Amino acid sequence: MASKAQRQHRIGELLASQRVSSQSQLVELLEEAGTSVNQATVSRDLDELGAIKVRVPGGETVYAIPELPRAQFAPEDHLRRVLSDWVVETDRAGDLVVVRTPPGSAHVVASAIDRNGLADVLGTVAGDDTILVIGRTRRGAAVQRRLIELAGLT
């Protein structure tokens, strides 16, 4: 039987790698991975992890964990998937890049950018559907080009 920490870690991995729209779906995914758990436990785990429902393109709502510890590194393929799913446009003013997402999705995208550790990015500030990406001095254009490439907006 998996410990609470192991189970919650697995939930975080599932939410990062798949679109999970219901607690019952998450129970099934955990069982497929060898962790037997009931829906009440999953509900508590989601609450403790700070998981929220966000709307993705197409109107479906899925669970996401908005902020994982900064020390947890998000690989580039995860960042590419998040950006391609949720970034709709970018704009730039100097070293500041503005990234637009569907309503309620900005914090998930900002967290993925922060956790990826892009060399030219100092950090992000997220609202509901807008992210301010702060680039290093004279690197705003490079940051915007990289985000556009990762999001598949080219």
VMD Tcl script that builds the backbone (N, CA, C; Angstrom):
set m [mol new atoms 462]
animate dup $m
set s [atomselect $m all]
$s set {name element resname resid chain x y z} {
  {N N MET 1 A 0.841 -1.182 0.000}
  {CA C MET 1 A 0.000 0.000 0.000}
  {C C MET 1 A 0.890 1.250 0.000}
  {N N ALA 2 A 0.580 2.197 -0.843}
  {CA C ALA 2 A 1.369 3.420 -0.961}
  {C C ALA 2 A 1.098 4.349 0.227}
  {N N SER 3 A 2.137 5.049 0.656}
  {CA C SER 3 A 1.962 6.031 1.715}
  {C C SER 3 A 1.202 7.228 1.164}
  {N N LYS 4 A 0.750 8.076 2.065}
  {CA C LYS 4 A 0.027 9.280 1.648}
  {C C LYS 4 A 0.915 10.143 0.737}
  {N N ALA 5 A 2.175 10.314 1.121}
  {CA C ALA 5 A 3.086 11.131 0.313}
  {C C ALA 5 A 3.291 10.524 -1.066}
  {N N GLN 6 A 3.450 9.196 -1.128}
  {CA C GLN 6 A 3.622 8.528 -2.421}
  {C C GLN 6 A 2.368 8.674 -3.271}
  {N N ARG 7 A 1.206 8.495 -2.648}
  {CA C ARG 7 A -0.064 8.610 -3.375}
  {C C ARG 7 A -0.231 10.035 -3.915}
  {N N GLN 8 A 0.043 11.030 -3.079}
  {CA C GLN 8 A -0.112 12.411 -3.518}
  {C C GLN 8 A 0.906 12.766 -4.604}
  {N N HIS 9 A 2.091 12.210 -4.504}
  {CA C HIS 9 A 3.084 12.431 -5.559}
  {C C HIS 9 A 2.575 11.860 -6.880}
  {N N ARG 10 A 2.013 10.664 -6.823}
  {CA C ARG 10 A 1.477 10.015 -8.025}
  {C C ARG 10 A 0.317 10.830 -8.601}
  {N N ILE 11 A -0.533 11.387 -7.732}
  {CA C ILE 11 A -1.630 12.237 -8.196}
  {C C ILE 11 A -1.062 13.444 -8.934}
  {N N GLY 12 A -0.030 14.057 -8.375}
  {CA C GLY 12 A 0.607 15.199 -9.043}
  {C C GLY 12 A 1.142 14.833 -10.411}
  {N N GLU 13 A 1.760 13.655 -10.504}
  {CA C GLU 13 A 2.276 13.188 -11.801}
  {C C GLU 13 A 1.138 12.968 -12.795}
  {N N LEU 14 A 0.049 12.366 -12.329}
  {CA C LEU 14 A -1.092 12.106 -13.222}
  {C C LEU 14 A -1.704 13.415 -13.715}
  {N N LEU 15 A -1.862 14.384 -12.821}
  {CA C LEU 15 A -2.462 15.662 -13.225}
  {C C LEU 15 A -1.552 16.417 -14.184}
  {N N ALA 16 A -0.247 16.238 -14.052}
  {CA C ALA 16 A 0.698 16.919 -14.941}
  {C C ALA 16 A 0.782 16.258 -16.309}
  {N N SER 17 A 0.472 14.968 -16.373}
  {CA C SER 17 A 0.665 14.249 -17.627}
  {C C SER 17 A -0.625 13.963 -18.390}
  {N N GLN 18 A -1.785 14.101 -17.735}
  {CA C GLN 18 A -3.055 13.769 -18.377}
  {C C GLN 18 A -4.121 14.793 -18.006}
  {N N ARG 19 A -5.137 14.863 -18.829}
  {CA C ARG 19 A -6.296 15.683 -18.503}
  {C C ARG 19 A -7.244 14.845 -17.655}
  {N N VAL 20 A -7.349 15.197 -16.391}
  {CA C VAL 20 A -8.208 14.472 -15.454}
  {C C VAL 20 A -9.373 15.388 -15.098}
  {N N SER 21 A -10.581 14.972 -15.491}
  {CA C SER 21 A -11.739 15.850 -15.324}
  {C C SER 21 A -12.622 15.504 -14.132}
  {N N SER 22 A -12.405 14.364 -13.495}
  {CA C SER 22 A -13.252 14.002 -12.355}
  {C C SER 22 A -12.466 13.192 -11.330}
  {N N GLN 23 A -12.972 13.191 -10.114}
  {CA C GLN 23 A -12.342 12.403 -9.060}
  {C C GLN 23 A -12.457 10.910 -9.355}
  {N N SER 24 A -13.583 10.489 -9.920}
  {CA C SER 24 A -13.742 9.069 -10.242}
  {C C SER 24 A -12.737 8.637 -11.313}
  {N N GLN 25 A -12.452 9.510 -12.272}
  {CA C GLN 25 A -11.434 9.208 -13.275}
  {C C GLN 25 A -10.065 9.073 -12.608}
  {N N LEU 26 A -9.783 9.944 -11.646}
  {CA C LEU 26 A -8.510 9.880 -10.945}
  {C C LEU 26 A -8.392 8.598 -10.126}
  {N N VAL 27 A -9.499 8.164 -9.485}
  {CA C VAL 27 A -9.503 6.894 -8.746}
  {C C VAL 27 A -9.138 5.748 -9.692}
  {N N GLU 28 A -9.734 5.746 -10.890}
  {CA C GLU 28 A -9.456 4.694 -11.880}
  {C C GLU 28 A -7.993 4.720 -12.325}
  {N N LEU 29 A -7.458 5.923 -12.581}
  {CA C LEU 29 A -6.067 6.040 -13.013}
  {C C LEU 29 A -5.110 5.556 -11.925}
  {N N LEU 30 A -5.420 5.872 -10.678}
  {CA C LEU 30 A -4.586 5.408 -9.572}
  {C C LEU 30 A -4.633 3.891 -9.452}
  {N N GLU 31 A -5.822 3.328 -9.611}
  {CA C GLU 31 A -5.957 1.868 -9.546}
  {C C GLU 31 A -5.164 1.202 -10.669}
  {N N GLU 32 A -5.199 1.778 -11.871}
  {CA C GLU 32 A -4.420 1.244 -12.991}
  {C C GLU 32 A -2.924 1.278 -12.684}
  {N N ALA 33 A -2.517 2.257 -11.859}
  {CA C ALA 33 A -1.109 2.394 -11.486}
  {C C ALA 33 A -0.767 1.569 -10.244}
  {N N GLY 34 A -1.750 0.797 -9.748}
  {CA C GLY 34 A -1.485 -0.081 -8.615}
  {C C GLY 34 A -1.789 0.501 -7.255}
  {N N THR 35 A -2.476 1.642 -7.200}
  {CA C THR 35 A -2.826 2.266 -5.930}
  {C C THR 35 A -4.335 2.242 -5.772}
  {N N SER 36 A -4.804 1.416 -4.847}
  {CA C SER 36 A -6.237 1.317 -4.587}
  {C C SER 36 A -6.627 2.383 -3.574}
  {N N VAL 37 A -7.601 3.212 -3.931}
  {CA C VAL 37 A -8.011 4.327 -3.083}
  {C C VAL 37 A -9.472 4.642 -3.359}
  {N N ASN 38 A -10.180 5.185 -2.368}
  {CA C ASN 38 A -11.577 5.548 -2.594}
  {C C ASN 38 A -11.681 7.038 -2.944}
  {N N GLN 39 A -12.854 7.439 -3.388}
  {CA C GLN 39 A -13.046 8.810 -3.859}
  {C C GLN 39 A -12.901 9.832 -2.734}
  {N N ALA 40 A -13.314 9.473 -1.510}
  {CA C ALA 40 A -13.181 10.405 -0.383}
  {C C ALA 40 A -11.708 10.722 -0.119}
  {N N THR 41 A -10.852 9.709 -0.215}
  {CA C THR 41 A -9.417 9.918 -0.014}
  {C C THR 41 A -8.849 10.790 -1.125}
  {N N VAL 42 A -9.258 10.524 -2.363}
  {CA C VAL 42 A -8.804 11.339 -3.491}
  {C C VAL 42 A -9.248 12.787 -3.303}
  {N N SER 43 A -10.458 12.986 -2.846}
  {CA C SER 43 A -10.968 14.330 -2.605}
  {C C SER 43 A -10.102 15.064 -1.581}
  {N N ARG 44 A -9.770 14.389 -0.479}
  {CA C ARG 44 A -8.897 14.998 0.541}
  {C C ARG 44 A -7.510 15.285 -0.023}
  {N N ASP 45 A -6.971 14.335 -0.800}
  {CA C ASP 45 A -5.645 14.531 -1.395}
  {C C ASP 45 A -5.634 15.744 -2.323}
  {N N LEU 46 A -6.645 15.857 -3.164}
  {CA C LEU 46 A -6.724 16.998 -4.079}
  {C C LEU 46 A -6.779 18.306 -3.298}
  {N N ASP 47 A -7.545 18.322 -2.210}
  {CA C ASP 47 A -7.653 19.515 -1.378}
  {C C ASP 47 A -6.299 19.848 -0.752}
  {N N GLU 48 A -5.611 18.853 -0.204}
  {CA C GLU 48 A -4.313 19.078 0.428}
  {C C GLU 48 A -3.249 19.518 -0.576}
  {N N LEU 49 A -3.357 19.036 -1.797}
  {CA C LEU 49 A -2.410 19.426 -2.841}
  {C C LEU 49 A -2.714 20.801 -3.423}
  {N N GLY 50 A -3.886 21.351 -3.084}
  {CA C GLY 50 A -4.283 22.645 -3.628}
  {C C GLY 50 A -4.760 22.562 -5.059}
  {N N ALA 51 A -5.187 21.373 -5.476}
  {CA C ALA 51 A -5.646 21.194 -6.858}
  {C C ALA 51 A -6.916 22.005 -7.092}
  {N N ILE 52 A -7.003 22.547 -8.280}
  {CA C ILE 52 A -8.184 23.313 -8.680}
  {C C ILE 52 A -8.616 22.844 -10.057}
  {N N LYS 53 A -9.828 23.223 -10.428}
  {CA C LYS 53 A -10.320 22.918 -11.774}
  {C C LYS 53 A -10.042 24.131 -12.656}
  {N N VAL 54 A -9.484 23.869 -13.829}
  {CA C VAL 54 A -9.240 24.934 -14.801}
  {C C VAL 54 A -9.887 24.554 -16.123}
  {N N ARG 55 A -10.319 25.562 -16.847}
  {CA C ARG 55 A -10.930 25.333 -18.158}
  {C C ARG 55 A -9.830 25.275 -19.206}
  {N N VAL 56 A -9.870 24.226 -20.025}
  {CA C VAL 56 A -8.887 24.055 -21.092}
  {C C VAL 56 A -9.571 24.349 -22.432}
  {N N PRO 57 A -8.777 24.560 -23.483}
  {CA C PRO 57 A -9.385 24.809 -24.783}
  {C C PRO 57 A -10.406 23.718 -25.122}
  {N N GLY 58 A -11.535 24.143 -25.609}
  {CA C GLY 58 A -12.624 23.218 -25.903}
  {C C GLY 58 A -13.695 23.257 -24.826}
  {N N GLY 59 A -13.419 23.938 -23.706}
  {CA C GLY 59 A -14.419 24.122 -22.665}
  {C C GLY 59 A -14.409 23.118 -21.534}
  {N N GLU 60 A -13.649 22.028 -21.669}
  {CA C GLU 60 A -13.593 21.015 -20.614}
  {C C GLU 60 A -12.861 21.592 -19.398}
  {N N THR 61 A -13.272 21.155 -18.197}
  {CA C THR 61 A -12.538 21.536 -16.996}
  {C C THR 61 A -11.768 20.327 -16.491}
  {N N VAL 62 A -10.521 20.577 -16.087}
  {CA C VAL 62 A -9.652 19.506 -15.610}
  {C C VAL 62 A -8.964 19.965 -14.328}
  {N N TYR 63 A -8.491 18.995 -13.549}
  {CA C TYR 63 A -7.754 19.317 -12.332}
  {C C TYR 63 A -6.324 19.726 -12.672}
  {N N ALA 64 A -5.816 20.686 -11.906}
  {CA C ALA 64 A -4.430 21.122 -12.042}
  {C C ALA 64 A -3.939 21.552 -10.667}
  {N N ILE 65 A -2.661 21.408 -10.453}
  {CA C ILE 65 A -2.045 21.896 -9.223}
  {C C ILE 65 A -1.292 23.156 -9.612}
  {N N PRO 66 A -1.780 24.320 -9.184}
  {CA C PRO 66 A -1.219 25.574 -9.670}
  {C C PRO 66 A 0.221 25.844 -9.284}
  {N N GLU 67 A 0.629 25.458 -8.094}
  {CA C GLU 67 A 1.981 25.780 -7.689}
  {C C GLU 67 A 2.620 24.612 -6.983}
  {N N LEU 68 A 3.573 24.017 -7.648}
  {CA C LEU 68 A 4.401 23.003 -7.016}
  {C C LEU 68 A 5.667 23.702 -6.547}
  {N N PRO 69 A 6.384 23.137 -5.605}
  {CA C PRO 69 A 7.603 23.794 -5.124}
  {C C PRO 69 A 8.545 24.144 -6.270}
  {N N ARG 70 A 9.139 25.311 -6.203}
  {CA C ARG 70 A 10.039 25.774 -7.266}
  {C C ARG 70 A 11.198 24.807 -7.471}
  {N N ALA 71 A 11.578 24.095 -6.444}
  {CA C ALA 71 A 12.693 23.161 -6.566}
  {C C ALA 71 A 12.352 21.974 -7.460}
  {N N GLN 72 A 11.060 21.738 -7.673}
  {CA C GLN 72 A 10.678 20.650 -8.563}
  {C C GLN 72 A 10.826 21.135 -9.991}
  {N N PHE 73 A 11.707 20.530 -10.727}
  {CA C PHE 73 A 12.007 20.947 -12.091}
  {C C PHE 73 A 10.970 20.378 -13.055}
  {N N ALA 74 A 10.431 21.230 -13.916}
  {CA C ALA 74 A 9.493 20.781 -14.942}
  {C C ALA 74 A 10.274 20.579 -16.237}
  {N N PRO 75 A 10.302 19.373 -16.782}
  {CA C PRO 75 A 11.044 19.138 -18.013}
  {C C PRO 75 A 10.438 19.900 -19.187}
  {N N GLU 76 A 11.252 20.082 -20.222}
  {CA C GLU 76 A 10.816 20.872 -21.376}
  {C C GLU 76 A 9.578 20.287 -22.049}
  {N N ASP 77 A 9.441 18.967 -22.099}
  {CA C ASP 77 A 8.264 18.395 -22.752}
  {C C ASP 77 A 6.991 18.734 -21.974}
  {N N HIS 78 A 7.095 18.820 -20.648}
  {CA C HIS 78 A 5.939 19.240 -19.841}
  {C C HIS 78 A 5.602 20.701 -20.155}
  {N N LEU 79 A 6.623 21.559 -20.194}
  {CA C LEU 79 A 6.406 22.967 -20.504}
  {C C LEU 79 A 5.794 23.117 -21.894}
  {N N ARG 80 A 6.307 22.375 -22.862}
  {CA C ARG 80 A 5.777 22.438 -24.230}
  {C C ARG 80 A 4.291 22.049 -24.255}
  {N N ARG 81 A 3.928 20.987 -23.502}
  {CA C ARG 81 A 2.538 20.541 -23.474}
  {C C ARG 81 A 1.633 21.596 -22.825}
  {N N VAL 82 A 2.077 22.155 -21.701}
  {CA C VAL 82 A 1.278 23.172 -21.011}
  {C C VAL 82 A 1.104 24.395 -21.901}
  {N N LEU 83 A 2.187 24.868 -22.502}
  {CA C LEU 83 A 2.099 26.055 -23.356}
  {C C LEU 83 A 1.233 25.800 -24.581}
  {N N SER 84 A 1.388 24.647 -25.210}
  {CA C SER 84 A 0.597 24.376 -26.414}
  {C C SER 84 A -0.883 24.206 -26.078}
  {N N ASP 85 A -1.196 23.727 -24.875}
  {CA C ASP 85 A -2.599 23.577 -24.469}
  {C C ASP 85 A -3.239 24.910 -24.101}
  {N N TRP 86 A -2.484 25.826 -23.463}
  {CA C TRP 86 A -3.130 26.971 -22.832}
  {C C TRP 86 A -2.694 28.352 -23.294}
  {N N VAL 87 A -1.612 28.489 -24.050}
  {CA C VAL 87 A -1.193 29.823 -24.486}
  {C C VAL 87 A -1.901 30.158 -25.795}
  {N N VAL 88 A -2.564 31.311 -25.813}
  {CA C VAL 88 A -3.278 31.707 -27.029}
  {C C VAL 88 A -2.576 32.839 -27.787}
  {N N GLU 89 A -1.786 33.673 -27.082}
  {CA C GLU 89 A -1.026 34.712 -27.766}
  {C C GLU 89 A 0.011 35.303 -26.827}
  {N N THR 90 A 0.992 35.991 -27.415}
  {CA C THR 90 A 2.010 36.688 -26.637}
  {C C THR 90 A 2.213 38.069 -27.222}
  {N N ASP 91 A 2.755 38.954 -26.400}
  {CA C ASP 91 A 3.153 40.289 -26.848}
  {C C ASP 91 A 4.345 40.684 -25.986}
  {N N ARG 92 A 5.076 41.709 -26.406}
  {CA C ARG 92 A 6.280 42.066 -25.677}
  {C C ARG 92 A 6.443 43.565 -25.619}
  {N N ALA 93 A 6.981 44.029 -24.476}
  {CA C ALA 93 A 7.391 45.419 -24.303}
  {C C ALA 93 A 8.756 45.380 -23.619}
  {N N GLY 94 A 9.804 45.587 -24.394}
  {CA C GLY 94 A 11.155 45.527 -23.833}
  {C C GLY 94 A 11.468 44.118 -23.338}
  {N N ASP 95 A 11.808 44.026 -22.062}
  {CA C ASP 95 A 12.167 42.733 -21.474}
  {C C ASP 95 A 10.976 42.056 -20.812}
  {N N LEU 96 A 9.780 42.604 -21.002}
  {CA C LEU 96 A 8.563 42.032 -20.434}
  {C C LEU 96 A 7.746 41.370 -21.535}
  {N N VAL 97 A 7.339 40.129 -21.289}
  {CA C VAL 97 A 6.514 39.398 -22.250}
  {C C VAL 97 A 5.162 39.146 -21.591}
  {N N VAL 98 A 4.092 39.493 -22.309}
  {CA C VAL 98 A 2.739 39.238 -21.838}
  {C C VAL 98 A 2.220 37.999 -22.553}
  {N N VAL 99 A 1.760 37.030 -21.769}
  {CA C VAL 99 A 1.240 35.776 -22.302}
  {C C VAL 99 A -0.234 35.699 -21.942}
  {N N ARG 100 A -1.080 35.433 -22.932}
  {CA C ARG 100 A -2.527 35.320 -22.706}
  {C C ARG 100 A -2.938 33.852 -22.743}
  {N N THR 101 A -3.866 33.498 -21.840}
  {CA C THR 101 A -4.396 32.136 -21.741}
  {C C THR 101 A -5.917 32.218 -21.645}
  {N N PRO 102 A -6.608 31.086 -21.732}
  {CA C PRO 102 A -8.043 31.113 -21.437}
  {C C PRO 102 A -8.253 31.507 -19.967}
  {N N PRO 103 A -9.423 32.035 -19.617}
  {CA C PRO 103 A -9.693 32.411 -18.223}
  {C C PRO 103 A -9.428 31.248 -17.258}
  {N N GLY 104 A -8.760 31.588 -16.150}
  {CA C GLY 104 A -8.511 30.612 -15.099}
  {C C GLY 104 A -7.300 29.729 -15.309}
  {N N SER 105 A -6.518 29.963 -16.353}
  {CA C SER 105 A -5.402 29.067 -16.677}
  {C C SER 105 A -4.021 29.695 -16.484}
  {N N ALA 106 A -3.960 30.985 -16.275}
  {CA C ALA 106 A -2.664 31.668 -16.248}
  {C C ALA 106 A -1.731 31.131 -15.161}
  {N N HIS 107 A -2.265 30.841 -13.988}
  {CA C HIS 107 A -1.400 30.394 -12.890}
  {C C HIS 107 A -0.743 29.047 -13.187}
  {N N VAL 108 A -1.433 28.176 -13.914}
  {CA C VAL 108 A -0.860 26.873 -14.258}
  {C C VAL 108 A 0.298 27.057 -15.241}
  {N N VAL 109 A 0.100 27.914 -16.231}
  {CA C VAL 109 A 1.144 28.178 -17.221}
  {C C VAL 109 A 2.335 28.878 -16.566}
  {N N ALA 110 A 2.061 29.860 -15.716}
  {CA C ALA 110 A 3.143 30.583 -15.039}
  {C C ALA 110 A 3.972 29.638 -14.172}
  {N N SER 111 A 3.311 28.760 -13.463}
  {CA C SER 111 A 4.024 27.792 -12.627}
  {C C SER 111 A 4.922 26.901 -13.476}
  {N N ALA 112 A 4.430 26.451 -14.619}
  {CA C ALA 112 A 5.239 25.606 -15.506}
  {C C ALA 112 A 6.454 26.374 -16.028}
  {N N ILE 113 A 6.274 27.644 -16.366}
  {CA C ILE 113 A 7.400 28.462 -16.836}
  {C C ILE 113 A 8.415 28.636 -15.712}
  {N N ASP 114 A 7.936 28.976 -14.517}
  {CA C ASP 114 A 8.839 29.173 -13.378}
  {C C ASP 114 A 9.611 27.900 -13.052}
  {N N ARG 115 A 8.928 26.775 -13.052}
  {CA C ARG 115 A 9.566 25.514 -12.676}
  {C C ARG 115 A 10.480 24.973 -13.771}
  {N N ASN 116 A 10.363 25.455 -15.006}
  {CA C ASN 116 A 11.233 24.968 -16.066}
  {C C ASN 116 A 12.626 25.561 -15.970}
  {N N GLY 117 A 12.741 26.747 -15.437}
  {CA C GLY 117 A 14.060 27.353 -15.294}
  {C C GLY 117 A 14.665 27.840 -16.597}
  {N N LEU 118 A 13.837 28.392 -17.492}
  {CA C LEU 118 A 14.362 28.951 -18.743}
  {C C LEU 118 A 15.439 29.984 -18.412}
  {N N ALA 119 A 16.558 29.883 -19.063}
  {CA C ALA 119 A 17.734 30.690 -18.731}
  {C C ALA 119 A 17.473 32.192 -18.779}
  {N N ASP 120 A 16.669 32.661 -19.718}
  {CA C ASP 120 A 16.453 34.098 -19.884}
  {C C ASP 120 A 15.264 34.631 -19.098}
  {N N VAL 121 A 14.618 33.805 -18.277}
  {CA C VAL 121 A 13.438 34.225 -17.521}
  {C C VAL 121 A 13.793 34.392 -16.046}
  {N N LEU 122 A 13.510 35.591 -15.517}
  {CA C LEU 122 A 13.710 35.829 -14.091}
  {C C LEU 122 A 12.545 35.290 -13.280}
  {N N GLY 123 A 11.326 35.417 -13.803}
  {CA C GLY 123 A 10.142 34.943 -13.092}
  {C C GLY 123 A 8.879 35.383 -13.786}
  {N N THR 124 A 7.736 35.039 -13.173}
  {CA C THR 124 A 6.437 35.366 -13.747}
  {C C THR 124 A 5.518 35.937 -12.679}
  {N N VAL 125 A 4.497 36.658 -13.147}
  {CA C VAL 125 A 3.399 37.119 -12.310}
  {C C VAL 125 A 2.129 36.765 -13.074}
  {N N ALA 126 A 1.224 36.011 -12.418}
  {CA C ALA 126 A 0.024 35.542 -13.115}
  {C C ALA 126 A -1.237 36.163 -12.550}
  {N N GLY 127 A -2.135 36.495 -13.459}
  {CA C GLY 127 A -3.487 36.891 -13.091}
  {C C GLY 127 A -4.416 35.751 -13.451}
  {N N ASP 128 A -5.619 36.085 -13.894}
  {CA C ASP 128 A -6.597 35.063 -14.266}
  {C C ASP 128 A -6.307 34.492 -15.649}
  {N N ASP 129 A -6.080 35.380 -16.620}
  {CA C ASP 129 A -5.857 34.940 -17.992}
  {C C ASP 129 A -4.640 35.602 -18.633}
  {N N THR 130 A -3.818 36.255 -17.811}
  {CA C THR 130 A -2.657 36.974 -18.316}
  {C C THR 130 A -1.452 36.707 -17.420}
  {N N ILE 131 A -0.306 36.507 -18.059}
  {CA C ILE 131 A 0.944 36.289 -17.332}
  {C C ILE 131 A 1.943 37.342 -17.782}
  {N N LEU 132 A 2.642 37.918 -16.831}
  {CA C LEU 132 A 3.754 38.802 -17.125}
  {C C LEU 132 A 5.021 37.986 -16.909}
  {N N VAL 133 A 5.767 37.762 -17.986}
  {CA C VAL 133 A 7.024 37.023 -17.911}
  {C C VAL 133 A 8.143 38.051 -17.941}
  {N N ILE 134 A 8.968 38.042 -16.909}
  {CA C ILE 134 A 10.039 39.024 -16.781}
  {C C ILE 134 A 11.328 38.391 -17.280}
  {N N GLY 135 A 11.839 38.974 -18.366}
  {CA C GLY 135 A 13.069 38.466 -18.961}
  {C C GLY 135 A 14.287 39.189 -18.413}
  {N N ARG 136 A 15.429 38.539 -18.556}
  {CA C ARG 136 A 16.681 39.186 -18.154}
  {C C ARG 136 A 16.949 40.372 -19.073}
  {N N THR 137 A 17.790 41.265 -18.654}
  {CA C THR 137 A 18.094 42.474 -19.408}
  {C C THR 137 A 18.422 42.158 -20.857}
  {N N ARG 138 A 17.765 42.862 -21.746}
  {CA C ARG 138 A 17.949 42.753 -23.204}
  {C C ARG 138 A 17.664 41.357 -23.741}
  {N N ARG 139 A 16.842 40.563 -23.052}
  {CA C ARG 139 A 16.533 39.207 -23.509}
  {C C ARG 139 A 15.037 38.993 -23.728}
  {N N GLY 140 A 14.235 40.046 -23.672}
  {CA C GLY 140 A 12.786 39.913 -23.838}
  {C C GLY 140 A 12.391 39.309 -25.171}
  {N N ALA 141 A 13.050 39.728 -26.244}
  {CA C ALA 141 A 12.718 39.192 -27.573}
  {C C ALA 141 A 13.027 37.697 -27.644}
  {N N ALA 142 A 14.146 37.289 -27.051}
  {CA C ALA 142 A 14.513 35.862 -27.054}
  {C C ALA 142 A 13.515 35.049 -26.232}
  {N N VAL 143 A 13.080 35.600 -25.108}
  {CA C VAL 143 A 12.089 34.910 -24.270}
  {C C VAL 143 A 10.792 34.735 -25.043}
  {N N GLN 144 A 10.326 35.801 -25.691}
  {CA C GLN 144 A 9.083 35.705 -26.452}
  {C C GLN 144 A 9.203 34.679 -27.571}
  {N N ARG 145 A 10.306 34.698 -28.338}
  {CA C ARG 145 A 10.499 33.720 -29.419}
  {C C ARG 145 A 10.454 32.291 -28.882}
  {N N ARG 146 A 11.092 32.059 -27.746}
  {CA C ARG 146 A 11.140 30.707 -27.159}
  {C C ARG 146 A 9.759 30.260 -26.704}
  {N N LEU 147 A 8.989 31.147 -26.082}
  {CA C LEU 147 A 7.640 30.802 -25.635}
  {C C LEU 147 A 6.729 30.522 -26.833}
  {N N ILE 148 A 6.847 31.308 -27.880}
  {CA C ILE 148 A 6.055 31.095 -29.097}
  {C C ILE 148 A 6.400 29.727 -29.701}
  {N N GLU 149 A 7.694 29.421 -29.750}
  {CA C GLU 149 A 8.133 28.117 -30.290}
  {C C GLU 149 A 7.565 26.968 -29.448}
  {N N LEU 150 A 7.708 27.047 -28.133}
  {CA C LEU 150 A 7.219 25.981 -27.259}
  {C C LEU 150 A 5.702 25.823 -27.324}
  {N N ALA 151 A 4.985 26.944 -27.500}
  {CA C ALA 151 A 3.524 26.902 -27.557}
  {C C ALA 151 A 3.021 26.465 -28.933}
  {N N GLY 152 A 3.910 26.433 -29.924}
  {CA C GLY 152 A 3.485 26.053 -31.267}
  {C C GLY 152 A 2.695 27.135 -31.967}
  {N N LEU 153 A 2.948 28.388 -31.619}
  {CA C LEU 153 A 2.227 29.501 -32.229}
  {C C LEU 153 A 2.900 30.043 -33.479}
  {N N THR 154 A 4.008 29.445 -33.906}
  {CA C THR 154 A 4.749 29.954 -35.082}
  {C C THR 154 A 4.024 29.674 -36.363}
}
mol reanalyze $m
mol bondsrecalc $m
mol representation Tube
mol addrep $m
